[in-house]
């Protein structure tokens, strides 16, 4: 985003043949033609065993200004090794930013500790680092989106206006007769307006008569939208650049009125000067103060943020006041934005992730600000992040960045407060239903039915589990353990977090507690199932016992059974065989009607009096209790977990 420099060079400087290579390289550097300067400086560096400090410094700065941070690291680091702390804070800031942009954050932090002996400055830097580290450990607070209207050139400086968004862009290749800005070889900036929520809207030039042949950028409005403050080069008549003695055309802040979509009554603010630049204006919400960026003499760094007081007509009442060392550093502070008594701005001098980062500082009183704190990711990156604004909704807004993955040079991104990922803390205990003892190492399976994602937890030695349930999802929690039943809990969450639910109890039934061994077979434990005389309909009394079978098959959905029905020896053999078979099949039909799958009941047969359990066969006199022992229905487990159970 180096095109946001606060001044531009006027024209191309003529170079005399008598100039040597270093002089020509210096001239290219002065003219912001850094690519040509780099080529000459690199030749000089290769030709000399010990390049001059000027060559090293200009190579470092040229690479830095071209956003080629890895190459910049080499030359800034060389300066530091040669000059030590005499290298100056400005070079240290650029070396730190280049290291971070090259993802060498640990070395950058070491360098900060080595260089700063000022305890107050180092305390602030370490405090900013601690805060940023805590942000990076948290989940992202915002969701960002690259905007559809970005071009392949530079787009930045968003400002909300009524139902539109105004921004600066270098997309117009016709402007200024095809002349390009030498720093980045892009067209000069102009202001556009778009409707960010309408992807079919093509951005239009803002105001019918605003554009000049050079830079028009970064603006702010009075509360009624009728007065606008914006940044422009100094121009002479016929739309030509007005340069100072050094051949530079600095930037100024202009004020104008908007009338019928045209700019009228344009005036330059009183603090402007052709000897330095002023830009990036931002009105306080009450319209009493105008914040701006400038490289005027007496500042702390390359560019500082200042403020002036205005009267009701918008005239300047005070001299520019520097916001002081709490805000401004030896580096660059720019793009102020004010909302809710908070100053947002971009800086490469405060502790950040690399390049310009967005910071926020609470305004306590006139010229009294809290320690600037980094906005963290994803708003900030290891590249330049700047021109941050907020909408009326505190959790949304726009900013610009030249990070990797954009559509062009600088792109405008929207941001919105991230919806909470987790809505419910859910915890409790898994307990043995029969014994009341905790079940350790039980499976707690959280399944997201919306995305079909599964996460498996385990209970500890106390049967305790703790998990977080995502927002706006249909979730199922399945509790299980080998040899135990499976319990299912369904929870549907909304968009917002709910109060924690931490004392839940889930009871699992051990399989061995619902079956009994009978020789080599396992049977579900039930009391005798009684039918009316000469009937096979399921009675209310029979339903009570069949609930035990249903419970077993529901809690252990992997088991399969077969049903065997028996009678006593009273009555004829054929009659008893037919009656018992009808009762077995009636029982099977009943279980299926209650939701048990047919394939889980392998068979249902009656055996009449052919499998008596005692001596009470035909002709043997027995009491009624003895005969009842033979009148039974058996529910025999034939497979469990898809493995056959011995049924000899």
Beta strands, then each sheet from edge to edge (+ up, - down):
strand 1: 7-9
strand 2: 142-146
strand 3: 155-161
strand 4: 164-169
strand 5: 180-181
strand 6: 186-187
strand 7: 190-194
strand 8: 204-205
strand 9: 216-221
strand 10: 227-233
strand 11: 248-259
strand 12: 262-268
strand 13: 278-283
strand 14: 289-294
strand 15: 304-309
strand 16: 321-322
strand 17: 333-339
strand 18: 342-347
strand 19: 357-365
strand 20: 368-369
strand 21: 373-374
strand 22: 385-390
strand 23: 396-401
strand 24: 411-417
strand 25: 422-432
strand 26: 443-448
strand 27: 453-458
strand 28: 464-470
strand 29: 474-480
strand 30: 487-492
strand 31: 501-508
strand 32: 515-518
strand 33: 521-524
strand 34: 560-566
strand 35: 601-606
strand 36: 632-640
strand 37: 643-644
sheet 1: 1+ 11- 10+ 9-
sheet 2: 1+ 11- 12+
sheet 3: 2+ 24- 23+ 22-
sheet 4: 3+ 4- 7+ 8-
sheet 5: 5+ 6-
sheet 6: 13+ 14- 15+ 16-
sheet 7: 17+ 18- 19+ 20-
sheet 8: 17+ 18- 19+ 21-
sheet 9: 28+ 25- 31-
sheet 10: 27+ 26- 29+ 30-
sheet 11: 32+ 33- 36+ 34- 35-
sheet 12: 32+ 33- 36+ 37-
end
